[in-house]
Amino acid sequence: MTVISSGVRAARTPAATANWLASPLFFWAVLALYLALHLAFRLWETPNLGKNDVQEALAAYGWAWGYHPRNPPLHTWLLMASYSVFGPSTLAHAALKYVLLGAMYAFAYLSGRRVLGTNALAATAAISLTLLTPFAWTVHTALTHTLLLATIIMATLWAAIRLTTHGRWLDYAAFGIAIGLGFLAKYSFPLFLAPLLAAMLCQRAFRPVILNARMLVALSAALLVFLPHGLWMAGARFDFVTFLANKQHSETVHPYIVDVGLGLGNLLLGAVSFLAPLLLLGAIFLRGAPRAAWASLSPWARTLCLLPVFGLGLFVFDVVAFRATQFEERYFLCALLLAPLALFAAFDWQSVRQANVKLAAFATSVLVAALIVLAGLSGRALIGNASCGRCLNEMAISQLVENIRGDSGFRSGTVIADHYNVAGNLALAFPHDRVIAANYLVTLPLNDAAGQCLLVWNARNAGDALPLSLATYLSDRDVELPVGGHPTYVDAPLLRSENRMDRFAYWLLPTADGNCDPIAPRPSALLSP
């Protein structure tokens, strides 16, 4: 094996690798078809916004350094750019999703070509990302900031590889910009960055690159990118410690040893669940492929293999030091996203018998799995309304909007919904008004107080009574419901079912102004005795 100074592996696979895998055209054509099919499916599936997208729709009203302390603003900025092209619409959300997903696969492929040495290995490793559980299914039904984080992680890897290959001032700046964007994508980005730098520092060839005065350029670029939002966050005063503790700790108090046992068990279960399709197909189609000797791996191959170890090590520390017991699937992204690249980097492909056949069989299984997922998503869309619970994709939002526009008397101002699942979809229908979710408040400019205030809620889920979230919102602003008034109810069938009914309620408040604050007394009333 030949290792060049940059730590990028020279080609090691047999020349007989399947032509269709070795051609760059194969990867780009498959990627384009994959994205086009899923984009078309998403637009056919439902006009409603799905999970996570509804929250973003509530924030994308204007440019700001921050919107909600739980999430940084980069995805919202990109969504606003998509709105400028497609208008506030489901298409704008879907187009952004699949552009980001395509960029993630593209950066994985470009990085794989440099690290793995051949187009065939790079293409197979890149499309294997569809075998990671979040990208097999969840990405098509949810994920916004997590998808953006995955894209930035792959871009950061690509920038790091260029840094170790060339080491120019521009490469350091690009690496720093990628880091800054990572912090603007999701606050968990350090869970990838720290293991990446640690794994690189374990390679003698990379230490002069990392421990270099030019790294100040990268740090400066990262700081400049993140600083405005960082200053905004300092003023937001969000308690991340309590938030993370509530997310990761069990509600039941256990002895320390029990918490550690639960935490390590859930950590193992979560990691296996995250990798399950990849591990299954790898065990079937790559069985018997010999692992490469550690000393024979290139520095970048060793870095990729160390990354999941260091990444999961941070979670083990979290369990032992802070008694974390709960780990959501998306938490493993920073540690395990590069697992497909690491898997293919770890094999000694020169010693693999019929390597081209194994690669072709594995790649074919990945493509078949992707088609099965698409069929499963289609089946859920066609028959899921018979058994769905909240039925968010099936909500009769269009009928609600039609009634509000025709019968509510609402002309402009502020719409307040009980939940972001309703509010986010209404934000697309009323792009020139302010739409607020009472359970998810974001930083938005005030409207003209001369407007109106409209309450809306999902009465199918929340019941006919005013939901607690709306009652609390109004109480905090001293807005009183009109005496003798009542809401209007809208009953309509779910989108794909004539037998299951949806029910909404709306109520125009004459006691509140366009900012949903109490209507101020008229000046003449203030002067009267």
N, C-alpha and C positions, 0 to 999 in steps of 0.2 A: 504494500500500500504506500502511496505517495502522499505526503502531507505538505501542503504549501505553507508559506509563512503566515498567511492570514488565518490558518486553522480551518480552511474549507477543504473538504475531502475531494480528492480526485476520483474519477469514475472507477467503480469497482465491480459493477454488474457485467454479466456476460453480454457480448455484442448481440446475442440472439434474442434479447428481450423483445417481446411482442411489438410489432411495428405500430399498432394502433395505440399502445400505451406510450411508446417512445416519441410519438409526434406531438409537438406542442399544440397542434390544431385540435387534437383529441380533447385535451383538457379544456381549452377555451370554448370549444363547441359544446361540450357536455355542460360546462358551467353556464353558458348562455341559455341553453335549453332548460336546464334545471330552474334557473331564476325566472325565465319567461313562463314556464308552466305554473310555478307557484304564485307568481304575480297574478296571472289570469285566474287561477283558482281562488285566490284571496278576494278578488273583485267580484267573482261569481258567488262566493260563499255567502256573504252578507254585506249590506251597506253599512252596518253598524261598526263602530270602533270596538276593538277588543281590549282585553286587560292590558294595563300599562299605557296604551295609546290614549285612553280617555284622560289620564292624568296629564299627559303631555299636551293634549288639545286645550286644556284649561290654562296652561302657562303660555302658550304660543300667541300672545296678543301683542307683544312688543319686545324690543331689545332691552335687556337688563343684565347686570352682572350676576344675578342669581334670582331664583324663583321660589324654590322650596329647599329648606336646609337638608332634607334627606337626599337630594340628588343635585349634582353639579349641572351647569347649564348647557354644556356642549350639544347634547341631543336636542334640546329645545331650539337652539340656534339653527341646527341643521334642519329641523322640522319647519321653522319659519322660512328658511331658504326654499324648501320644497313647496311650501304654501305659495311662495312668490312665483313658482313655475306652474303649479297645478291648481292653485286656489285652495282654500280650506276644504279638504275633502278626504274621503277614505283613500282615494288614489294617491294623494300626497303622502299619507302615512305609509301605505303599502310600498310605494316607490322608494321611499327612504329606507325602509326595512331591507328591501332586496338589493339596493345599491350597497348598503353596509355589509350585508351577507356576502355579496359578490366580492367586495373589497377584502373581506376576511379570507376567503378562499384564494384570491389572487396573491395576497401577501404570503400566504402559506406556501403556495406553489413556487413563487419566486425565491423564498427562503430555502425551500426544499431543494431547488436546483443547485444552489450554492453549497448546501450542507451535505446532501445525499449524493450529489455528483451526476445523476442522470435524470432525464426528463421522466422516464418511466417511474422511478421511485418517487420523484417529487409529485407527479400527478396522482399516484396511488395514495401517498400519504395525505395529500391535500383533500382528495375526495373522501378520505376516511374520517374527516371531521364530521361528516353526516352520521357517523356511528356513535358520536358522543351524544348522550341522551338529550341535552338541551337543544342540540342541532338536528337531532333525528325527528323531533316532534314539537317540543315546546316553543322553539323559535317561530314556528308558523302560527302559533295561537297566542303568544305573549312575547315578552322580552323587548325592551327598548334600550335602556342604559346598559344592560348586560350584553346585548349584542354589540353596541358601540364599544364597550370595553374589550370584547373579543377582537374586534377589528383593530383597535389601537394596540392591543398586545401583539398581534401579528405584525403590525407596522413597526412597532418598537423592535421586535426581533429582527426584521429586515434591516432596520437602521443600524442595529448593533452589529450585524454581519458586515454591512458596508463599512462600519467604523473599523472593525478589525482587519478588513481587507485593504482599505486605502489609508485611513487615519488622517484625512485632510481636515482642515478647519471646517469646511462645509459639512463633512460627515459628523463632526462633533455637534455642530449647530442642529443638524437634522435629528440626531439622537436626542438632544435636549428638547427640541420642539415636540417630538413624539412623547417624551416623558411628561411635558407640560400638558399636552392633550390628554394623556392618560389620566392625570389628576382631574381634568375637566370632564372626563367621561364618566368616571365612577370613583368614589372615594376608596374603594378596595384595591385600586391599582397598585399601591405599595406591596400588596401580597404577591404580586408578580415581579415587580421591579427588584425588591430585595433578594429573592432567590436567584433572579437572573444575574445580578451583579455578583452575588456570592459564588454562583457556579462558574462565572467567567474568571473570577479571581483565583479559583482553584486550578486554572490552566496557566501554566508558566508563559505560554505564548501571548496571553491576553493581559497579563499584569502590567506590562509597560504601556498598554493602550488605556487601561482604566486608571492607573496611577500616573497620570500624565497631566502636566499643567494645562493642556488644552481642554481637559475635562471641565475646567472653569467656564469655558465657552458653553458647554452643554448645560451646566448648572444655571448659568445666567439666562440662557434661552428658555429653559424650563420655568424659571422664576418669573420671567417677563410674561410668559403665556398665562401662568396661573395667578399672578399677583392680584389683578383687579378682582377676580372672584374670591380670592383669599381674603381680601379686605372686606368684601361684602359678607363673607362667612363670619368674620370676627364680630361684625355687628349683629348677625342673626342670633347669636347666643344659643345655639342648639346643643343640647346635652347628648353628645354622641355616646358617652360612656354608659349612661342609663339606657339609651336606645339599644345599643349592642347587647348589653346585659339582658335586657328583656327578650331580645331575639334569640339569644343563644342559651339561656338558662331555663331549666325546667321550672314549672310553676310549683312543683312539689319539692320541699326541702329534704335533702338526703344527707347522710354522712359523707365526708370527703371521699372516702374510698369508693363509695357507691357512685357518686357523681363522676369520678374519674373513669370507673368501669363503664358507666353509661355513655360518657363522652367518647371514649376510645371505640366502643362498640358502634355507636352511631357514626363516628368518623369513618370507620372501615366500611360500614354498610353504605354510607353516602358515596364514598370513593368508588366502590364496586358498582353501585347503581349508575354513577356518572359514566363509567367506562364499559358497562355491561355489553352493549352490542359490539363494541370494538373487541373486547376480550373473547366473546363468543365466536365471531367470525375469524378472528385471528387464530384461535385454538383449532378451528376446523381447517382452514385453508393454508395456514403458515406452520402447521404442525411439523416438527422435525427440522425446521430451519436452524442451523447452528448460530449461537450467539458469537459475536466477534470478541476477541480478547481485548480487555480494557486498554492495554498499551497500544493496540493497533488502531484504536479509534482516533479520529481527528479531534482536535480541541473542541470544535463545535459539536461534534457528535457526543463527546463526553459532557459538554455543557447541557445539551438537551436531555441527556439521561439523568443528570443531577438535579435538574429543575423540579421535576415532580417530587423527588425525595426532600429537597429543601422546602418546597411549597407545603407539602403535607406535614413536614416538621414544625412549621409555624402553627398549624392546627393542633398538633400534639402539645406544643407549648401552651396554647390557649386552653386546652383541656386541663393540663396539669397545674398551671399557674392560676387560671381564672375559673376553673370548674365548668367550662362550657360543655353543654350536653346536647344542644340542638344545632344541626347544620343543614341548611336548606341546600337544594341541589345546585343552585347557582353559585354558592360559596366556593365550590371546587373549581370554578373556571380558571382562576389565576394559577392554581397548582397543576391542573391536569389538561388544560387546553392544548398544550404542545405534546401530549402523550402520543398521538399518531406519528408525529415526526420523530420522537424519541424511539418509538417501536421500530421503525424502519432503519433508523441509524444504528440500532443495537445489533442487527444481524450481519453476519459475514456472508454477503451475497455472492462472493466468488466461490464459496464452498457449498452453496445451496444447489442441490441437484434439481435440474429443470426449473431454474429460478424464473424463467420467463413464463412457464406454465403456472407456477404458484402465484406470481404477480397478476397474471391475467385472470386466473380463477378468483382471487381475492377481490380484484377491482370489479369483476362482473357481479360478485355477490353484493358489493357495496351499491352498485347501480340498481340491482334487483330490490335491495332493502329500501332504497329511496323511492322506488315505484310502489312498494307495498305501503309505505308511509303515506304517499299521496292518495292511494286508494282508501286507506283508513280515514284520512281527513275528509275525503269525499263522502264516505259512508256516514261519518259523524254528522256532516252537514245535511245529508238527505233524511236520515232517520233519527237523528239525535233529539229532535224536538219531542219525540214520544216519551223520552225518559229524562230529559234535562231538568235540572233543579232551578237555578236562577235564570237559565235560558237567555243569557245576555246577548248572544248572537241573534236570537230570534225576537228580541223586543220590538214591538210595533212603534218604533220611534217616529217613523214617517207619519203615522196617523195622529200621534200626539202633536207633532209640529203643525200639521194641517189644522187641527182644532185650535191651537194657540193662535195661529195667524188669523183664523177666520172668526173665532167666537170669544176670545178672551178679553179683547179690548186692549191688549198689550201692543204698543207701537214701538217703544224704544226704552232703554234703561238697563236694568239688571235682572237677570234670571238666577234664582238660587234654587238648586236642587238638593235633595237630601243626600245623594251619593254621587261620587264621580262617574259611576257607570252611566247614569242618566245625564249628568252635567256635561261630560265630555262629548257625547253625541249631540247634545243641544248646541254646544259651542260651534259645531260645523254648520248648523242650521241658522244660527244667529251670529254671524261673524262680526257684525258691526255693533253688537251689544256686549255687555260684560256678563259672562256666565260663571257662576261660582258653585263649587261643591261644598256644602256645609261641613263635610267630614274631611276635606283636603284643601286647605286655604293656601293659595299662592299669592305672591306679591304682584298686584295688578294696579294700574292707575285707576283713579276714581272716574266715574262717568259724570256727565252733566246732571246736577241734582234736579233738574227740571224733568227728568225722565220718570219712569215708573218702576215698580218693584213687583216681580212675579215669582211666586213660590211654585215649585213643581216637585212631585215625588212619585215613586213607583208604588202604587197602592196594592199591586199584586203581592209584592214581597213585604212591604212595610205596613200594609193595612190602610184603612180609610182615615184613621186618626193622623194628626200632624206628627211626623216622625220626630224623635227626640233631637236629632242633629239640627233640624230646622228650628225647633222650639228653642234650643240653646242659642243658636245664632241670633234669633230675634231678641231673645231675652238679654243677651250681652249688649245689644244696641238699643234697648228700651223701646223696641217697636211692639205695639200692641195689635192683636188681631181685631178686625172690625167687628163691633157688636152686631149680632144678627146676620153676619155674613157667612158664607159657606163656600167650600171649593167646588169646582166642576170636575166631574169624573169622565174619563175616556176609556171605553171598553173596545178592544179590537183583538182579532185573532193573532196569534204568533205568526211570524213570517211564513213558516212552512207547515202550518197546522190550522185547520179550520175548526178543530175540536177544542184546542187549548186556548184560553183567552188571556190577554194581557190587560192590565188595568193601571191607569195613571190618574193623578189628580193635579190640578193647577188652581191657583188662587191669586188673583190680582189684588194687591193691598192698597187701598186708598189712604192708609195711614202712614205710608212710607214713600220717600222720594226716590229719585233715580239712583242713589247710592244705597238704597235700602236702609236709610237712616230715618228717624222720625221726622215727619213733615214739620218744619219750623213754623211757629205762629206768624201770621201776617203782621207787618209793621203797625197797621192800624189797631190790631188787637192788643199789641204791646202798649200802645198809648192810651187805650181806653181805661177809664177809672174802674 
